[in-house]
Amino acid sequence: MLFNSLSFAVFLPIVFALYWALSNSLRSQNIMLLAASYIFYGWWDVRFLSLILASTAVDYLLGQNLAIATNTLKRKLLLTASMFFNLGLLGIFKYYNFFMENFMEMANIIGFSTNPTLLNIALPVGISFYTFQTMSYTIDIYRNKLGPTKDFIAFAAFVGYFPQLVAGPIERASNLLPQISKSRYFDYQKAVDGMRQGLWGFFKKVVIADAVAPLVDQAFGDPNGYSAIALIAGALLFSIQIYCDFSGYSDIAIGISKLFGIDLMQNFRTPYFSRDIAEFWRRWHISLSTWFRDYLYIPLGGSRGATLLKIRNTFAIFIVSGFWHGSNWTFITWGLINALLFLPLLLAKQNRNNLNNPEIKDLHRILLTFSITTIAWIFFRADSLSHAIDYLQNIALWNEGKSLSIKPTLIACVALLFIGDWIGRKHDFALNTLSEGVLSKSTLLRLTLYMCLAYLILLYSGEQQSFIYFQF
């Protein structure tokens, strides 16, 4: 079920009403939340509910056993079982064909004829998100940072929590599970904040990301037919598209969650105002980058130790992060490019330089970082490495060709986005800053702004566009 669909517009009010009608019973409320989450997820393909149920049951049982196990070897075996099961699901559904196809190509190169069996199965929506979420639960129990829950319904609701189930944020059990396990009461101000954040998210997704998508498809669909200027515009528009699409989803998810009295972690903090690539990764897809930091980078040694270990750890986290996004060499290359950009900052001990909020005086560094990031995004968007190289080559040769027709209204909406993000860069999201800051004393101005955004969302609502990160 898509957030930007008519079915969800019917689904959400019904769930909201039933959920708060059951506020006197925590268990009933959690059962309602779990049922709604399974309906939401099963809307795509009910068969994939078996996977999320299996992941939930396995990690629930392993968590219980980890808590009572005292033998070190047994605890390691239990943790390994969790990792093997969850990564096994990812391996089968997401990476099996990739490895088999590459094995076949390598075998053919050295003269062996192979014909491996490929799987003709669809990638379950959100599998990369909920498997990482359940793995963090068992890892934290293993590290004695978290106690297991005995409430299976609460745990299942944590794993399947519908606002963030299919595209994050990737929540830690230490944050989300305690909120599901305790009584919740309707908070009017939190609900208002949630509606504002959701409105801003829908603006990003429907008005900007979906409007930009056809232009991006045109440029990347025929890089030989478009001029260099059009291809540069296409790359810039993809940077805007993926940001508005993904951060828009996160804003909607966080906003909806506030309606249910639950706080999700912030997933984006105006990443395109970053002054170097290290700051970008502190601001982009925060739930994933911190997951890899805590469960991969730091256990490998992080930035401690010899220079070669620092280099190894940096390349490991970025290449794995790229591979997490999909079974294509383009994603691995994208991760490698980010590693190469990050490494000099780490080795020069400048990766923690920009911890404060950016200011106007930082504009030249912001533009440079955005430009570098946009070049890397070309590999992320391309269908193959040859496609990405062809795209860049046509820009470098300054080819003549067709131009992209970008409407002035779209440019105005993008300008509104960046102005809003700049004003709200010190807070969770733009409308929060505007409503509690410059517009706090004028109800009329606030309502006018909300109505204008709602009008734009309705105006640009057309054919439903899926969210980009659903494919991951």
C-alpha positions in Angstrom: 0.0 0.0 0.0 1.4 3.3 -1.1 1.3 6.4 1.2 0.2 8.4 -1.8 -2.7 6.2 -2.8 -6.5 6.4 -2.3 -6.5 3.1 -0.4 -4.1 4.5 2.2 -6.2 7.6 2.5 -9.1 5.3 3.5 -6.9 3.0 5.6 -5.2 5.5 7.8 -8.3 7.2 9.3 -9.9 3.9 10.1 -6.7 2.6 11.8 -6.3 5.8 13.7 -9.9 5.8 15.0 -9.8 2.1 16.1 -6.3 2.5 17.6 -7.3 5.3 19.9 -10.7 3.7 20.7 -8.6 0.9 22.3 -6.3 3.2 24.3 -7.5 1.7 27.6 -6.0 -1.7 26.7 -2.3 -1.7 25.7 -2.5 -5.3 24.4 -5.6 -4.6 22.3 -4.0 -1.5 20.9 -0.9 -3.5 20.0 -2.9 -6.2 18.4 -4.7 -3.5 16.4 -1.4 -2.0 15.4 0.0 -5.4 14.3 -3.1 -6.3 12.3 -3.0 -2.9 10.5 0.7 -3.4 9.8 0.1 -6.9 8.2 -2.8 -5.5 6.1 -0.6 -2.7 5.0 2.3 -5.0 4.1 0.1 -7.8 2.6 -1.5 -5.2 0.3 1.4 -5.7 -2.1 1.6 -9.5 -2.0 0.1 -11.5 0.9 2.6 -14.3 0.3 5.5 -12.2 1.6 3.8 -12.0 5.0 5.3 -15.4 5.6 8.8 -14.0 5.4 8.2 -11.2 7.9 6.4 -13.7 10.2 9.4 -16.1 10.0 11.9 -13.3 10.7 9.8 -12.2 13.7 9.4 -15.7 15.1 13.1 -16.7 14.7 14.6 -13.6 16.2 12.0 -13.5 19.1 13.0 -17.1 20.0 16.7 -16.5 19.6 16.4 -13.4 21.7 14.8 -15.3 24.5 17.5 -18.0 24.4 20.3 -15.4 24.2 19.1 -13.8 27.4 19.3 -17.0 29.4 22.4 -18.5 27.8 25.6 -18.2 29.9 28.0 -20.3 27.8 30.0 -18.0 25.4 30.0 -20.5 22.6 26.3 -21.1 22.8 25.6 -17.3 22.7 27.8 -16.9 19.7 26.0 -19.8 17.9 22.6 -18.2 18.7 23.8 -14.8 17.3 25.2 -16.6 14.3 21.9 -18.3 13.7 20.1 -14.9 13.7 22.6 -13.5 11.3 22.6 -16.5 9.0 18.8 -16.6 8.8 18.3 -12.9 8.1 21.2 -12.5 5.8 20.1 -15.8 4.2 16.7 -14.3 3.3 18.5 -11.3 1.8 20.9 -13.6 -0.1 18.2 -15.7 -1.6 15.7 -12.9 -2.6 18.1 -10.1 -3.4 21.6 -11.4 -4.2 21.4 -15.0 -5.4 20.9 -14.2 -9.1 23.6 -11.5 -9.0 26.2 -13.9 -7.7 25.1 -16.7 -10.0 25.2 -14.4 -13.1 28.7 -13.1 -12.2 29.9 -16.6 -11.5 28.7 -17.7 -14.9 30.5 -14.7 -16.6 33.8 -15.5 -14.8 33.5 -19.2 -15.6 33.0 -18.4 -19.3 36.0 -16.0 -19.3 38.3 -18.8 -18.2 36.8 -21.3 -20.5 34.3 -23.2 -18.5 30.7 -23.6 -19.6 28.2 -23.2 -16.8 24.4 -22.9 -16.7 23.4 -22.1 -13.1 19.8 -22.1 -12.1 18.4 -18.6 -11.6 15.5 -17.8 -9.4 12.4 -16.2 -10.9 11.1 -14.5 -7.7 10.1 -11.0 -6.9 12.0 -9.0 -4.3 9.8 -8.6 -1.2 9.2 -5.0 -0.4 11.2 -3.7 2.6 13.1 -6.9 3.2 16.4 -5.0 3.6 14.8 -2.8 6.2 13.1 -5.2 8.5 15.8 -7.8 8.4 18.3 -5.2 9.6 15.9 -4.1 12.3 15.5 -7.6 13.7 19.2 -8.3 13.5 19.9 -5.2 15.6 17.6 -6.7 18.3 19.6 -9.9 18.7 22.9 -8.2 18.4 22.0 -5.8 21.2 20.9 -8.6 23.4 24.1 -10.5 22.7 26.1 -7.3 23.7 24.0 -7.1 26.9 22.7 -3.6 25.8 19.1 -4.7 25.7 16.9 -7.2 27.5 14.5 -9.4 25.4 10.8 -8.8 25.5 8.5 -11.6 26.6 5.6 -10.0 24.7 5.5 -11.6 21.3 2.7 -9.2 20.1 4.8 -6.2 21.0 7.8 -7.6 19.3 5.9 -8.5 16.2 4.5 -4.9 16.1 8.0 -3.6 16.4 9.2 -5.6 13.5 6.1 -4.9 11.3 5.3 -1.4 12.4 3.7 -0.1 9.2 4.7 3.6 9.0 8.4 2.7 8.6 8.2 -1.0 7.6 9.0 -0.8 3.9 11.5 2.1 3.6 12.6 3.0 7.1 13.9 4.7 9.2 15.6 1.5 10.3 14.6 1.6 14.0 16.6 0.1 16.8 14.7 -2.1 19.3 16.1 0.1 22.1 14.1 3.1 20.7 10.9 1.7 19.2 10.2 -1.5 21.3 9.9 0.3 24.7 7.4 2.8 23.1 5.3 -0.1 21.8 5.6 -1.9 25.2 4.2 0.9 27.3 0.8 2.7 27.4 0.3 5.5 25.0 -2.0 8.4 25.3 -3.2 10.8 22.6 -1.0 13.9 22.5 -2.7 16.7 20.5 0.5 18.7 19.9 2.5 15.7 18.8 -0.3 14.8 16.4 -0.3 18.4 15.0 3.5 18.1 14.5 3.0 14.8 12.8 0.5 16.2 10.4 2.8 19.1 9.5 5.8 16.8 8.9 3.6 14.5 6.8 2.4 17.4 4.8 6.0 18.5 4.1 6.8 14.9 3.1 3.9 14.7 0.7 5.0 18.0 -0.8 8.5 16.6 -1.4 7.2 13.4 -2.8 4.2 14.3 -4.9 5.0 17.9 -6.0 8.7 17.6 -6.6 10.0 13.9 -6.8 7.1 12.7 -9.0 7.3 15.7 -11.2 11.0 15.4 -11.7 10.9 11.6 -12.3 9.9 11.8 -16.1 12.6 14.3 -16.8 15.2 12.1 -15.1 14.0 9.1 -17.1 14.3 11.0 -20.3 17.9 12.1 -19.7 19.1 8.7 -18.4 17.0 6.8 -21.0 18.9 8.4 -23.9 22.2 9.9 -22.9 23.4 9.9 -26.5 20.4 11.9 -27.7 20.5 14.8 -25.2 22.9 17.7 -25.0 25.5 17.9 -22.3 23.6 20.7 -20.6 20.4 18.5 -20.5 22.4 15.6 -19.1 23.9 17.8 -16.4 20.3 19.0 -15.6 19.2 15.3 -15.6 21.9 14.4 -13.0 21.0 17.4 -10.8 17.3 16.6 -11.1 18.0 13.0 -10.0 19.8 14.3 -6.9 16.7 16.3 -6.1 14.4 13.4 -7.0 16.1 10.8 -4.8 16.3 13.3 -1.9 12.7 14.3 -2.1 11.4 10.8 -2.7 13.3 9.2 0.2 13.3 12.0 2.7 9.7 12.6 1.8 8.9 9.0 2.7 10.7 9.4 6.0 8.9 12.6 6.8 5.5 10.9 6.1 6.5 7.9 8.1 7.7 9.9 11.1 4.6 12.2 10.8 2.1 9.3 10.7 3.9 7.6 13.6 3.4 10.7 15.7 -0.4 10.3 15.2 -0.1 7.0 17.0 2.0 8.6 19.9 5.3 7.0 18.7 8.5 8.8 17.9 10.8 7.5 15.1 14.4 8.6 14.7 15.2 11.4 12.3 16.5 10.0 9.0 17.6 13.1 7.1 19.0 16.5 8.2 19.2 18.7 5.1 22.1 16.6 3.6 22.5 18.9 0.6 23.8 21.6 2.8 26.7 19.5 3.8 30.2 21.0 3.5 32.1 17.7 2.9 31.3 14.1 2.2 31.7 13.1 5.8 29.1 15.6 6.9 26.8 14.4 4.1 26.9 10.9 5.5 26.0 12.2 8.9 22.9 13.8 7.4 21.8 11.3 4.7 19.9 8.1 5.6 21.0 8.4 9.2 19.3 5.2 10.3 21.3 3.1 7.8 24.7 4.9 8.2 24.5 4.7 12.0 23.5 1.0 11.7 26.6 0.2 9.7 28.7 2.4 12.0 27.5 0.5 15.2 27.3 -3.0 13.8 30.1 -3.1 11.2 32.5 -0.2 11.3 33.2 0.0 15.0 33.4 -3.8 15.5 36.0 -3.8 12.7 38.0 -1.2 14.6 36.6 2.0 13.3 39.1 4.8 12.8 41.4 3.4 15.5 44.5 1.4 14.7 47.0 1.4 11.9 46.4 3.4 8.7 45.8 0.2 6.6 43.1 -0.9 9.0 41.4 2.6 8.8 41.5 2.2 5.0 40.1 -1.3 5.1 37.3 -0.3 7.5 36.3 2.7 5.4 36.1 0.7 2.2 34.3 -2.1 3.9 31.5 0.1 5.3 30.9 2.1 2.1 31.1 -0.9 -0.3 28.7 -2.9 1.9 26.4 0.1 2.1 26.4 0.3 -1.7 25.7 -3.4 -2.0 22.9 -3.1 0.5 21.1 -0.9 -2.0 21.0 -3.5 -4.7 22.6 -6.4 -6.6 24.3 -4.3 -9.3 27.9 -3.2 -9.8 26.6 0.4 -10.1 25.7 0.4 -6.4 29.0 -1.1 -5.4 30.8 1.5 -7.5 28.7 4.2 -5.9 29.8 3.0 -2.5 33.5 2.8 -3.7 33.3 6.4 -4.9 32.0 7.6 -1.6 34.8 5.7 0.2 37.4 7.4 -2.0 35.9 10.8 -1.2 35.6 10.0 2.5 39.1 8.5 3.0 41.2 11.7 2.7 39.1 13.4 5.4 39.5 10.4 7.7 43.3 10.1 7.2 43.7 13.9 7.7 41.5 13.7 10.8 39.1 16.2 9.2 36.0 14.0 9.1 34.5 15.6 12.2 35.2 19.2 11.3 31.7 20.2 10.4 29.5 19.3 13.4 27.7 22.7 13.6 25.0 23.9 11.3 26.0 25.4 8.0 25.9 29.2 7.3 25.8 31.4 4.3 29.6 31.7 4.4 29.8 28.0 3.7 28.0 28.2 0.4 31.1 27.5 -1.8 31.8 24.3 0.2 28.1 23.3 0.1 28.0 23.7 -3.7 31.2 21.7 -4.1 29.9 18.8 -2.0 26.6 18.8 -3.8 28.3 18.7 -7.1 30.5 15.8 -6.1 27.5 14.0 -4.7 25.6 14.5 -7.9 28.4 12.9 -9.9 28.3 9.9 -7.6 24.5 9.7 -8.0 24.9 9.1 -11.7 26.3 5.6 -11.0 23.5 5.0 -8.5 20.8 5.8 -11.1 22.4 4.2 -14.2 21.4 0.7 -15.3 25.0 -0.5 -15.6 28.5 0.8 -15.3 28.7 1.2 -19.1 25.6 3.3 -19.0 27.0 5.6 -16.3 30.3 6.0 -18.1 28.4 6.7 -21.4 26.4 9.4 -19.5 29.5 11.0 -18.1 31.4 10.8 -21.4 28.6 12.6 -23.2 28.8 15.4 -20.7 32.6 15.6 -21.0 32.5 15.7 -24.8 29.9 18.5 -24.5 27.6 16.8 -27.0 24.8 18.6 -28.8 21.4 17.2 -28.7 17.9 17.5 -27.3 17.0 19.6 -24.3 14.9 18.9 -21.3 11.6 20.9 -20.9 11.6 22.0 -17.3 8.5 24.0 -16.3 9.0 27.3 -14.3 6.5 26.0 -11.7 8.8 23.1 -11.0 11.8 25.4 -10.6 9.7 27.5 -8.2 8.7 24.4 -6.1 12.3 23.2 -5.9 13.3 26.7 -4.8 10.6 26.6 -2.1 12.0 23.2 -1.0 15.6 24.5 -0.5 14.4 27.8 1.1 12.3 25.8 3.5 15.1 23.3 4.2 17.6 26.2 4.8 15.3 27.9 7.2 14.6 24.6 9.0 18.1 23.3 8.9 18.5 23.6 12.7 15.4 21.6 13.4 13.7 18.3 12.4 11.8 19.6 9.4 11.0 22.9 7.7 7.3 23.4 8.6 8.2 22.9 12.3 10.5 25.8 12.2 8.2 28.0 10.2 5.1 27.2 12.4 6.9 27.7 15.7 9.1 30.6 14.4 8.3 33.3 11.9 4.7 32.2 11.6 4.0 31.4 15.2 2.1 34.6 15.9 -0.2 34.4 12.8 -2.7 31.6 12.6 -3.9 32.9 9.3 -0.4 32.8 7.7 0.2 29.3 9.0 -3.1 28.0 7.6 -2.5 29.8 4.3 0.9 28.1 4.0 -0.7 24.7 4.8 -3.5 25.2 2.3 -1.1 26.2 -0.4 1.0 23.1 0.1 -2.2 20.9 0.2 -3.4 22.6 -3.0 -0.1 21.8 -4.7 -0.2 18.2 -3.6 -3.7 17.8 -5.0 -2.8 19.6 -8.2 0.2 17.4 -8.8 -1.4 14.2 -7.8 -1.8 12.0 -10.8 -0.6 8.6 -11.6 0.8 7.0 -8.4 4.5 6.8 -8.3 6.2 4.2 -6.1 8.9 5.3 -3.8 12.5 4.7 -5.1 13.7 2.9 -2.0 10.9 0.3 -2.2 13.3 -1.6 -4.6 15.9 -1.9 -1.9 
